[in-house]
């Protein structure tokens, strides 16, 4: 299966059965034990990013690109905190849900600005570019290109998260414990941290902060890098 096939599958998945599943996970309704674990893990990653940005000062001075925004789990609280947010997702249904949640949380549709777009075709220039839990859909040969493109959009900072490739997690994935559930239909790619750091450095960025979120079924390595 080539990269184009992967992207088509991801887009179709998150516009159909995947949307229903992840809408529940990223919401506040009743879910099963595994989904609750993933929800809590993802929220920890979101909270860590929000904590980093708020610790650095006034968010109202920032323009932020949330690449792969899903249902707005990060975009909406960033907008609430005052940042100007430009958010995108490959799934039209995800974007529609994000807009609905924004109206509920902020009672307006001016910020964040949402659009249906894949990572490859994002454009513009932003103070900070953030891409959480999206690289899992990109194989190793595509990861370099994707991160490099995101770096080209970032004026000063890029924050990315990815499933780290370790012996332990590789074994878990092989036995079916890493991404459980009957509705999983997309491939899950893990990446070596050294490879991600090399791409960031190649594009003129150096890692400043890092974090690791581990729950029973959610594993995400978070890196913040700034321009040298």
Secondary structure, 3 states (H helix, E strand, C coil): CCHHHHHHHHHHHHCCHHHHHHHHHCCCCCCCHHHHHHHHHHHHHHHHHHHHHHHCCCHHHCEEEEECCCCCCCHHHHHHCCCEEEEEECCHHHHHHHHHHHHHHHCCCCCCEEEECCHHHCCCCEEEEEECCCHHHCCHHHHHHHHHHHHHHEEEEEEEEECECCHHHHHHHHCCCCCCCCCCCCCCCCECHHHHHHHHHHCCEEEEEEEEEECCCCEEEEEEEEEC
